[in-house]
Amino acid sequence: GTYFYTVNRTTLVAFGVGAKYKPGNGFKIIGGHTDSPNLKVKPRSKRSASGCIQLGVECYGGGLWHTWFDRDLGISGRVLVRTKTEDGKETVKQRFVKIDKPLARVSTLCIHLQTAEEQRAFKVNKEEHMTPILGTQPAASVLAAGAKAQLTGSGDDGGADVKEDAWAKEQEPLLMDLLASELGVDKKDIADFELNLFDCQPASLGGIKSEFLNSARLDNQATCFVSSEALAQYVENGGLDNDEDISLIALFDHEEIGSQSAQGAGSPVMAEAVRRISSALTDHPHALDPDVFSSTIRRSFVFSVDQAHAIHPNYSSKHEKNHAPMLNRGVVMKTNQNQRYSTNGVTGFIVRELTRKADITPVQEFVVRNDCPCGSTIGPIISAATGIRTVDAGMPQLSMHSCREVMGVADLTNGLELFTAFFTHFREIDDALEG
C-alpha cells in the first residue's frame, strides 16, 4: 500500500510498502526540504510610515535580499480560524491561503537620492529597507476614523460592545479584511496566522532554445516535485510488486535555517518514521525487536537531495576546476571530506552504479575550493541522527537563494530518471556490495 502523513503541515513523509517486504528489510529514502528564503510576516504586522501602509516582515533564511526589491509580491500561508460545531463547541481550524496578486512591494531608492558611495554598492539594511508597502493612507479617512472614535468611544463597529482581541489589534486591518474575504470568514474569527510573501511572477521557460526553467524557490521545490513524481511513477508502474523494501520520500521544513526544529531534519521525524513504519509492519507492533530494527537501519539508504551550484560563466573562478557542474548535464553529487556533505566512497559508488545500471545520464561531481567555505544540507544531520548511510546530491542551478532562480530543463528529467532508478535498482546494487 501507499501512505503519507505530515508534521506541522510543513514536513511530508510519503511511502510505499513493497509486496515482498519482511521485518528487518530496508528503507530507500529520498530526503529534501520544503522551505526557501522569503519574507515572513511578523507577529505584529501593522506598520506605517510617511503616509504609506506597510507590513512588518522578518527575513527568513539566507536570501539574496537585494533581489527582492521591485518585485510584485503576493501573500500565502496558513490562517487559524475560529468556528463552531453544530452543538456550539468552539474549534479552531487551519486554513491555507494563497493570494496570487501583487499586494506588496519593496521599492528601491531612486538613483537621484543616492550618494556616490550608495551607487557603488547596494547595501541592504534588512530592518530599515525590507519593509514592503501595501498601500497609502488617505488623510481624510484617517482623520474621520480618528474623530469618530473620539466622539463615540468606538471604532468601526459603531459603538457595539465588542471586546477587541489583543492579537488582532496589532494587525494591519486591510490585511485582515483581505484574509477574511479570501477565506469567506468573518474578520473577528481570525485567531492567528503564519504568512509569507512570495514573487507573483509565474515560472517560465527561458533561453534561446527554451532550455532553462526560470522560477522562484527552485531550491528546493524542484527536488520536492521530482522526488514526488519519482515515487508516484514507481508505484504506478508496478514497482512495489516485486519490492522487498519501503520506498519513501521525506521533505523537511527549516533546512534554510539549520533544520533544528520539531519538523526539521534535525528532529526525530526521520528516525521515528523508520521506527513507526517498521513497528506497524511487524507481527508484534508494540515490541519491535531491537536486532530487527538494527537490520533495517543497516539495509537502508538516504538519498539527500538539495539543489547544487552550477558553474557560472561570469564567475567560473569560484569553482574548483575539476569539479564544476554545468546546467543540463546531469544530477550533481556533492563531496566534502570535512563532512559538510555526507557522501563517502561507498555511498558515492552506489549512486554512480545506479546510473550505469539504468543506462542514464552519469552524475556530475562537486567539491568546493579549498579557499572557499562549504555549505551544508540535511544529509549529515540525518546520517548522524539515524546511522543510515547517506549521499548528498542535487540538480544544478544558478542564482541560488535569489528571488528568481534558474536551472536546466533537462536536469528535471535527469533527476526523475535517477530517483526512479534509485527505487528500482538500489536493492540489487546494495546486495552485491560487500559489507
ABEGO torsion letter per residue (X at the ends): XBBBBBBGGABBBBBBBBAABBBGBBBBBBBBBABBBBBBBBABABBBBGGBBBBBBBBBEBBBAAAABGBBBBBBEBBBBBBBBAAGBBBBBBBBBBBBBBABBBBBBBAAABBAAAAABBBBBAAAAABBBAEBBBAAAAAAAAAAAAAAGBBAAGGBBBBBBAAAAABBAAAAAAAAAAAGBBAAABABBBBBBBBABBBBBBEAAGABBBBBGAOAAAAAAAAAAAAAAAAAAGAAAABABBBBBBBBBGAAAGGBBAABAABAAAAAAAAAAAAAABABAABBBAAAAAAAAAABBBBBBBBBBBBBAAAAAABBAABBBBBGAEBBBBBBAAGABABBAAAAAAAAAAAAAAGBBBBBBBBBBAABBBBBBAAAAAAAAAGBBBBBBEBBBBGBGBABBBBBAAAAAAAAAAAAAAAAAAAAAAAABBX
